[in-house]
């Protein structure tokens, strides 16, 4: 597991997490900007979730505030975690209807892009849709499957997660909209994902599992659901059978250049 330079903030004895004013200001900058960018681009189910959560603009929300809304809506909670967690912990949390949230926020120097999932990405990007029963059911099923899966199977499940929960699009009566949290928390990817530049493929779970990705670039291909209920329907299907099928078929050729390797130090 990679090391993160960020350190999650600890709560006090009452569960309250104190953030400095500078970090509240970063939150305000991020949420104010992103609410403008997603207007007309996010799916209605996500926007309904934003309204239900009532996220503050002037400060970083406390996890307890989010939990009260999620628990009432779908029985979910958020769980405080460090910046990066192992696959095992991730699947355990989802299997128990707990969504991991790292209690740190990006620096101003990394305002536009951060590889580690911070509290803005997790809360603004993902928590609104956890108020939606279809999305919540799929995420719960995904966690249970991942918990029981082998190391090799988890790699295919990770691609399915990436192409849906993180970077998924959905068709609506108003046109193609965004539901993936990785897009919705990124101003650049929000605009790019709906443009003519990337490829848009009709969602096929096996194809999604066979599609390589890189976390540090704009995605070359997005999978588009016919509607958000497709995730709920998928949760009732044989996803692990699809993993077996995808494994047998093998990966597609990457649609991106290899990640540049750091130069090795010269031998003395």
N, C-alpha and C positions, 0 to 999 in steps of 0.2 A: 504494500500500500504506500502511495506517495505521501510525502510530508507536506503540510501546508504551513505557510508563514503566519496564517491567521490563528488566533486562539479564541475559542468560544467563551463568552462571558458567563460567569457563574451566578446563579440566583442567591438571594439572601435566605434567611430561615423561613420567610413567608412566601418564598417562590418568586419574589420580585427581582427583575434584572435591571440594574442601573446602567444606563448608557450615557456617555458624555455628550454634551450639546453638539459637538462637531459630528457625531455619528447620527444624531437625530436630524441634523441638517442634510447629511448625505441621503437618508431615507426620504426626506421631503423633496430633495432634488430628483431622486429616482422615481418616486411614485407620481409626482406632479407631471414630470415629463412623459412617463409611460402611459398614464391615463389619456393623455392627448394623442399619443401615437396609436394606441389600440382602438381608438374611436372609429367605428365603422369596419373594423378588421377582426375583432374578437367575436367568437360565437356567443349567442344569446345566453346559453347556459352558464358560460363563464361570467358574463356581465351580471347575471342574476346572483351569482355567488359573491361577486365583489360587493353588490348592494347588501346582501345578507351579512357579510362579514363587517361591513362598516369600518373598513380600515382607516385609522387616523392618518392625516397627512403631515402633521407637525411633529410626530414622534414615532419611534419604532414601537409596534404593538407588543404587549405582553402575551406570552403563550396562553395564559389562562383565559384571556379575552377571546382568542381564536377557538380554544377548546370548547367554550360554552356554546358557540354557534355551531361548530362541527358536530358536537355530541348530540345536540337537539335535532340537527338535520339528518345525519346518517350514522351516528354512533361512532364517528371517528374522533381521534385526538391528534395533536402534534406532540412529538417527543424531542426534548432537547438533546442534541448530540454534538460531538466535536466537529471540526471542519470536514474531515473525511472519515468514513466508516467502512469496515469490511462488508463484502457481499452478504455474509452470513447474518450480520447484525441488521442490515438493510431488509433482508427478506423476513427476518423474525419480527421486526417492527410492523411491516406491512401486513403480515399474517395475523397480527394482533390489532389491526385497525389503528396503527399509530404511524403517522407520517413524520420522518426525521427532519428536524429543523436545526441547523447550526446557528447558534446565537452570537454570530458576529456579522458585521456588515462591511462590505468592501471599502477600500480607501478611495479618496477622490482621484488618485492617480490611476485607479482601475475602474473608474465609473462606468465605462462603456462595455467592458468585457472582463470576466473573471472566470477562470476554469473551475474553481471550487464553488460549490453551491452555497451561497450565503443566505441570510435571513430574508433578504428582498426576493431572491429567486424562489425560495421555497414557499414563502408566505404569499407574495403577490402572484407568482407564476402558477403555483399548484393548488394552494388551499381553496381558492374560490370554487374550483370544480369538485372538490371533495364534499361540497354541499349537495352535489348532484348524485342521486342514487345509482344511475347507470355507470358513471365514472367511478364512484366509490366501490361498487361491486366488482368491477374489473380490476381495480387496484388491489382489493383484498384477495381476490382469486389469484392474481399474479404473485402476491407475496407467499401464499400457501404453496403454490406450485414451485416457486423458486426455493423455498425452504427444503422441499423434498428432492430437489433436482441435484444431479451430479455437477461437478465442476465444469465439465464439457457442455452439459445441457444449459447451464446458467449463461454461458457466452451467447447462445442463441436467444435465450430469454432477454438478455440485456439489449440485443438489437431490436427486439419487439418493443421493449419499453422505450428505447430511444426514438423509434419511428412513430410511436403513439403518444405516450404521456409527455415526453419531452418535446418532440418536434412534429406533432400531428396536425393535419388540417382536416376540415370537414366541409362537405357541401351543404348548403342551406338554400332556402327559397330566395335569399338575398345574395346568393353567390357563395364563393369559397371563403371560408372564415378560419380563424386560428383557434385551436384549443390546447396545443402543446405548451407547457410551461416554460420550456427553454426558449421558445419564440416570444411568448408574451412578456417575458422579463427582459427582452433585448430590443432596443429601438431599431437597430440596424437589421436584425433578422426579421422583425415584424414587417418591415417594408419589403425586404428582399424575398421573403417566402411567398408572398402573393404576387410577385412580379413575373415577368415572362422569362427571366434568366434561368431559374432552376427548372428541373423536370418535375411534373406533377403526375404521380401514378395512382390509379385506383387502388385502394387498400386491399392487399392480399397478405394475410399474416405470414404465410410461408415465404413469400417474396421479401417481406420486411425482415424476416430472420436471416435471409441470405444476403442482405445488402450491407456491405461494410460501411463504417462511418469514421470520421475523425471529430474529436470534441473541440478542436481549436480552429475550425474554419466554418464559413457559411455552408450549409448543407447543399450538395448538388442535386439531391432528389428528396421529395416529400411525398408521403403516402396520404391519400385523401379518403376519409370515411364517407359513406353515403349519408350518414347521420350519426349523431352521438350514441344512439341506442345500439349501434353496431358493436360498441365495446361491451355492453351488457350481454348481447347475444354471444359474442366471442367467449365471454367468461363461462358460458354454458357448454361450449364446444370442447373437443379433445385437443387442447393446446399442446400437451406433451407429445401427442401423436404427430402434430405439425412440426414439433422440434425434431422428431425422428425423421420425418420426411425432408425437412430442410437440411439436416445433417447428411442424409444420403445424396441429395442433389448437389450439395457443396455451395461455396460462396460465389457470388458474382464478382467479376473483376471490379476493383475499386474505381470510382469515377473522380478520383483526386490524386494528387501527387503524394508520394510518401512523405511522412513527417521528417523534416531535416534532423539529422543526427548531430548531437553535440560533438565537437572535435575532441578526439582522444589526446590526452597529454603525451608529449614526446618522452620517450624513455631517456633516462639520464645516461 
